[in-house]
Every structure is written in C-alpha cells, then in structure tokens.
C-alpha cells in the first residue's frame, strides 16, 4: 500500500495565519509572532506557513489551563 491519502476523512485542512488570528480574536501580526516563536507549531510548505488544527487546539488548551 502506498502513502497516498485515499480517504476523505484523512484530509486535514491546514490553517493560514489569518485563520489563527480570527479564531483567537487577535491581530495578524500577533498570530505570526506566536507561530514564529513556536508557541503554536507550524508546518512549512515551500514558502507558506500553516498550522494543523490539532496544534491550535493544544495551544488553546494550554492557555486555558495555565
């Protein structure tokens, strides 16, 4: 079996910095800062930076519990 994604539920929508800012109700520059410092882990695709939804969820949980 090869590594290609064949099931629709296996697809994950990666979030853009604007999505992060909107979700957290913060400015775009703050979202970039959180991503650059590693507080929110990122995925790089060529020159684009994206965030997995599960990583954003974990960041939110850390903020609420800490």
C-alpha positions in Angstrom: 0.0 0.0 0.0 1.4 3.4 -0.9 1.4 6.5 1.3 -1.2 8.4 -0.8 -4.3 9.7 1.1 -7.3 7.8 -0.2 -10.0 8.5 2.4 -11.7 11.9 2.6 -11.6 11.9 6.5 -7.8 11.6 6.4 -7.5 15.0 4.8 -6.7 17.8 7.2 -7.3 21.4 6.5 -4.3 23.4 7.4 -4.9 26.8 8.9 -3.5 30.0 7.5 -2.2 32.8 9.8 -5.4 34.8 9.1 -7.4 31.7 10.3 -5.4 31.7 13.5 -5.9 35.4 14.1 -9.6 35.1 13.5 -10.0 32.1 15.8 -8.1 33.6 18.6 -9.5 37.1 18.0 -6.0 38.6 17.8 -4.3 40.7 15.1 -2.5 39.0 12.3 0.9 40.2 13.5 0.3 38.6 16.9 -0.6 35.3 15.1 2.6 35.4 13.1 4.5 36.1 16.3 3.0 33.1 18.1 3.9 31.0 15.1 7.5 32.3 14.7 8.3 31.8 18.4 7.0 28.2 18.3 4.2 28.8 20.8 2.0 27.4 18.0 3.8 24.8 16.0 3.8 25.2 12.2 4.1 23.2 9.0 6.1 24.7 6.1 5.0 24.1 2.5 7.5 25.9 0.3 7.3 29.5 1.4 3.9 29.1 3.1 3.4 28.6 6.8 0.4 26.7 8.1 -0.9 25.3 11.4 -2.6 22.0 12.0 -6.0 22.4 13.7 -4.9 20.0 16.5 -1.9 22.2 17.3 -4.1 25.2 17.6 -6.4 23.3 19.9 -3.5 22.3 22.1 -2.3 25.9 22.2 -5.8 27.0 23.3 -6.0 24.2 26.0 -2.5 25.3 27.4 -3.7 28.9 27.6 -6.9 28.0 29.4 -5.3 25.5 31.8 -2.2 27.5 32.5 
